[in-house]
């Protein structure tokens, strides 16, 4: 893909390994309709949730450099796991500003009546030392915070069960949430800290209507405002692929979500 020669074309690159991050692209496009975006789904690196620090760094560094080569003047790492685990190191190695997405923990603690909060995320995030440091830095002192591995729910979005099999999806989500509440009955706020999980928000609410489920993307959309510019409002979609995760499957996913996008295959 060649860099657009239009001097007014100043895109922001948004990337992740899965379809989940399209929700971030959509929110950015709705809030800033004149901002040009390049959306990279690095399917070759899916899933981020089971990767080590070095694997996450290598994948996100390669994606960042590719987007910069395409003229992006700012990047959004639209995945909670690497935003917590590797973004500090990544910022030292990229030449443009990079925004991450992370659990809105301070907001969750303030809004929790019982001061008991769950952060739902993938395993590579909730099991990391960086995540524990994040909790100690961001939580209110009197607030108890539990990191829960929600990696099993990611597949409900990736395989489109949440669209094709809503009742099965509801059963799985309900069982997952009820298991958490059996162990921590006073939980009243959860953060959906994988970009896949907000797609399941209606199922979470039905499973536990008394709980407030927070979407981290809402804070990101506000935080990135100073980096916005006026352009044509184009959204380009590109994707890598692997033997397991092919471009045709990803494009069918985009079609199922009524995105209006079709991904171009790239190698990074």
N, C-alpha and C positions, 0 to 999 in steps of 0.2 A: 504494500500500500504506500503510495507516494504522499509526501507531506503536502497539504493544501497550500498553494502559493498565495492565496488571498491574504494580504497583510492584516485584515480584520479578523481572520480566523484564528482564534486563540483558545483552543479546546482545553478542557479539564479531563484528565483520564481517571476513570473509575474502574477498579478491578478487584477480582476475587476468583475463586476456583470453581464456583458453581452458579446455578440459576438463581440462588437466593438473593444475590446482590442486585438483581434487576429491580427489586423494590426500592433500593437506594437511588438507582438511576431515575426511576419514575418520580420519586419525591423531589429530587434535585431539578428535574425537568419541569415539574409542576410549579415549584417555587420560583425558579429562575428560567423562564421560558425562552429567553434570548441567549442563554449560555450554551455554547457548543460543547458537546460531550463525546468522548470516545469510551465505549464500554468494552472492556476486555474480560472475557470469561476464560481463564486459564485452565481449561479442562484437562490438559496434560498433567496438571499438578493436583487434581482432585483426588481425595479430599484433604483439606488443610487439617482436619480434626485429628488425624492420626500421625502427624509429622513431628519430628524432633525440632529443636531450635535451629540447627544448621539447615535442615531441609526446608523449614519455613523461610529462613532468611534467603537461601538460594533461590527459591521459587519467587518470592516477592521482589527480590533484587532484579532478577531477569525481567519480570513483568514491568517493573518501574522503568528500567532502561529502555525497553522496547517502546513504551508509551512516550517517553521523552524524545526518542528518535522520531516519533510521529508528530512532534510539535507541541506536545502537552506542556503547558507552563505551570501546572499544578496537578497533584495526584490525590486521589481518594482511595485509600486501602479499605475497601468496603467489606471487611471481615473482622470480627471481634478477636479471634484467636491471634493472628499475627499482629493486630493492633496492640494487644496487650504484651505479647511475647517478644516480638522482634522489632517493633517500629522505632524504638530508641536507637538501636544499632543501624537500622535501615536509613534513618535520617542522616547519618554520618557519611553515607555512601551514594546518595542521590543528589542531583544538582538543582532540584526544584523543590518548593514546599510540598509536604505530604501530610495529609490529614488522615487520622485513623478513626475508627468507630469503636467505642468502648462502653461497658455497662454504665448506665446512669445511676451509679451507686449512691452518691450523695442525695440525689433527688428521691431515690427509693427509700433511703433511711428517713428522710424528713417526712415523707408521706405515710410511712408505716405507723399505724396506731400502736402496735405491740412491739415495735422496734425489732422485728424479725423479718429478714429479707432473704430471698433465694435468687441467685444468679444462675440462669440456665445457659450453658454454653457447651462447646465441644470439648473432648477430652484433653487435647493439646493445650487448651487454655486453662481449664479449671484444675489441672494437675500440675501446673507450672509454678516455679518459684516466683516468676514475675507476677502471676495472678495473686499470689499471697501478699506480695509487696503492694500491689494495687489496692487490695482490700484494706490493708493497714493505713494506706495513704488517704483513701477516699471516704471510708465509712465514718459515720458519726460514732463517737466513743461508746455511747450506750447501746449501739445497734449490733445485733447478732447477724452475721452474714454467712450463708451456706452456698458454696459452689456445687452445682449438681451437673453431672455429665449428661447432656441431652443429645449426644451423638446419635442414638438410635432413632430419634425423631427426624433427623436431617433427611433420611432416606424417604420419608413420607412425602417430602417436597420433591426430591430429585427424581423419584419414580412416578410422581404425579398421582399417588394414591389419594392425596387430599382433594383432587378433582375427580378422579375416576371412581374412587371407593370411599366416599365421605363417611359412611357408617363404620367401616373398618378403621378409618383414620380416627374417628371419634372414640372408638373403643380403646385404641392404643393410647391416645392422648389422655383419656380419662383415667385409665389404669396407671399411667405414668404419674399423673398429678396426684391421684389418690394415695399412691405409695409414698410420695413426698409428704403429704399432709398427715399420713399415719405416723410418720417419724417426727414431723415438726408441725403440730396442729395449730400453732398460733401464727404461722406465716400468713401475711396479708398483702405482700407485694412481691412480685417476681419480675425480673428483667429478662427479656427475650434476646439474649446476647449471643446469638448466631444469626446471621442475616437470613437464614432459612426459616427461623422460628416465627417471625411476624406473619408469614403466610398462613400459619396455623392458629393465629390469634382467635378467630371465631370458635375453634375447637377448644382452646384453653378456657375461654370465657364460659362456654357451655359446661365444661367440666367443673369449673370452680368460679361461679359468678360473683362470689364475695371477695375475690382476689383482684388486685389491680396489676395488670400486665403492661410493662413499660417497653416501648420500642426505642432502642438506642439511636436509631437513624434520625429521630426528631431533633435531638441535640446536635448531631452532625450537620444537618441542613442549616441550622442557625449559625453554628460556629464557622462555617465556610463562607458566609456572606461577603466578608471583605475581599475574597479572592475572585468574586464573580465579575464577569464582563459582558458587554452586549455584543452579540454576534448574530448569526442566522438562526440559532436555536436548533441546529442539527444534532442528531444522535446517531453516531456510527457504532455498529456492533461488530466486534471481531472476536475470534475464539481460536484457541489451540485445540488439539485433539490427541487422543491416544487410541490404542486398539479397543480399550474398554469404553471410552467416552468419545464418540465420533460426532462430527459436525452435523450430520443429518439428524441425529437424535436431539442435539441441542436446539437445532432450528425448529424441530417439531415441538419442543418445550416452549420456545418463544411464541410459536403460533398458538399453542394451547392457552397461553396467558394473554392472548390478544395484544401483544406488544407492538405489532406493526413493524417489527424488526426482523432482519435475516442476517445471521452472522457470516462474515467472510473468514475463511480459514487462513490463519497466519502461523508462522513458525518463529519462535523466539528463543 
